[in-house]
Each structure stands twice: as structure tokens, then as C-alpha cells.
């Protein structure tokens, strides 16, 4: 029973810690890391839809790196760097989604690159998307809190029961 309790508590703690870290890094970089939800299938199978990619800014980027950048409409895009154009004063990069048959038509200037992929968490983007709605966010906070409270009440009653049994057997 105690090992099951420990596994459940550790799993909840790790999951909540990861969700909080991801929520924070989606707004501001933490330890140089930023995170983005993969919203389209353009990078499948390397980065399937619904995951979270964590990036870190770099001084240089090489062909083959997965990078995130702001496109002309201000959206964050994550694609693979497939070529460099170093003839211009600032490096321009050719990028393409792994699932796209052709590279993107627009070159990405170095100044628009937010960083390169450091690691990827599958499925957590779905959870992040879920908790962005107010109702889900409240539910995501209240349900675990209620489960914790119920569990603590259960443990208090178990201890109370032991105390009562000791009094009547002594």
C-alpha cells in the first residue's frame, strides 16, 4: 500500500512540476529554455502534433538543427534547418518541415530565430492546451487539491482509529 501511495504521489509531483515548468517557459525563458506546443504535423514524425518542444538560443545554427523562429505574420514556427545563405551580412537560413515536400519559400534571417530544439515531450502539449481554458485550469487545480484533501482526511481517520483501538485494548 505504501509503495503504491509513493508511486502515485511521485507521479503526480513530477507531472505537476513538469506542467508548471512548461507553463512558465511558454511565457518567459527559464534557464535559457523556452517551450512551444507543436500545433501542426509539418515536423512529423520527429515532432508529432500535440507535443512540446523546448528550445535554447544559440550563437550558431547548423544544417539539420530543428529551430523555432517567428514568421512574417508573427507566429512561432518550428522547422528543420536545411540550408544556409552566408552571402548576406546577416546569415539567412532555408528551413523546411520534415513532412513538407518542399522547403519554405522564405529565408529566415538569423535575427528571427528564437533557438534550437533541446528536447521534446510528446503529448504534454495536449495537456497544456487543455489547461489554457479557464474552466479546465480551475478543474486542473481543484481536482488534485480535493483528491489530496480527501486522502489526508482518510489518513487522519486511520490514525484516529488506531488511537481508539489502543485505548480499548489497553
N, C-alpha and C positions, 0 to 999 in steps of 0.2 A: 504494500500500500504506500509506504514511504517513498519507494523508488518511482512509482507511478506519479505521485504528487510532485516529486522533484523534477521529473521529465516534463510534466505539464507546466510547472512554474518556469523552468528554464526555457522551454519553447516559447511561452508567452512573453517572457522577458526579452529574449533575443528578437522575436518578431516585432514587438513594440519598439524596441531600441532601433531596429533597422528601419521601421516605418518613420519614426521620429527623425532619424538621421537623414533619410531620403526627403522627408518633407522640408527639413531645414535646408539641405543642399539644393533643393529645387528653386529656392529663393535667393540664397546667398552662398557663396563658396565656403566650405569648411575644410580646413587643412588643405586648401587648394583644390578641393573636389567640388564639382557641380554635378547635378543629375538631371536627366531628361527622360520622360516617358517616350518609348518608341511607339509612335501613333500610326505608322503605315508599314506595309510589307516590303518597302523598297530595299531593305537591307537583309531580308530573309535569304538564306537560313542562318546567317551569322548572328543577326539581331532580330528575332521574331517580334511581331507586334505584341504589345502588352507587357514588355519588359522595361527595365530601367537601365539606361547606360550612364555610367559615371565617367566624367572627363576631367582632365587636368590640363591647364595651359602649358604649352611648350615653346621653346625658342625656335626649334626647327621641326619640320614635319617631313616624313619620308613617304615615298610611294608605297602603298599597302596599308598605311595607317588609316584607322577609322577616326574621322574627325567630325566635330559638330561646329556649325557656323550659322550665321544669320544670313538669310537670303534677302533679295531685294524688297520683299514685302514684310520683312522683319520677323519672319518665322524661323525657329531653330530647326535646322536640318542636320541629320547625321548620315554621312555617306563615306565611302572609301576614297582615299586619295589615289588617283590613277595616273597622274602626270603633273610635272612642274613646268612653268614657263618662267625662266630666270632672266629673260631678256629685258624685262621691265625693271624700273628702280625698286619697286616692291614686288616680291615674289607673288605670282598668281598660280593657282592650283586648279587642275582639272579633277573633278570628282564624279563619282557615279555610285548609284545604289547597286548592290550586288545582284538584285533581282531585275534591274533595268537593263534592256538590251544595248542601250547607248549611254555614253557619259552625258552629264548635264551640259547644256549648251552654253551656259555662262561660266566663265572662270571665276574662282573665288580668290579675292585678294587676301594676303596674309593677315591684314588688319581685321578681317571679318571672322577669322577662325577663333572659336571660343576655347578649343582644346582638343586633345585626342583621347580616345577611349582608353580607360584604365581597366575597367571590368564591367560586367553586365549581369544583372539579376533578372532571370526570367519570371514572368507572372506578377511581380511586385508592382508593375505599372498599373495593372488592373485594380489592385488594391488601392493604389494612390488615387486613381481616377474615381474609385468608389467613395473614398472618404472626402473628396472635394465638395460633394454636395452637403449642405448644412444638416439635413436630416441624417444622412449616413455618418457624418462626422460626430454628431451628438450620439448616435447609436454606437459608434465605434468607441466612444469614451464611456458611455453609461453602461453598456452591456458588460464589458470586462470589470468595471468598478462594482456592479451589482454581483457578478459572479464571485469577485474577491470578498465582498461583504458577506454573502451567503456562506462561503467557505469558512470565513473566520467565525461566524455565528455557530456553524456546525462544530468547529473545533472547540469553541468555548463550552458548548453543551456537553461535548465528550469529556472535557476536563471536569466540568461540574458533576457529571455522572460518576466519574472516578472518585471524586471527593465524597459524594453522598454514600457510595458503596463502602468506602473506607470507614466512614462514621458508623455505619450499621453493622459492619463486620468486626469492628474493634471492641 
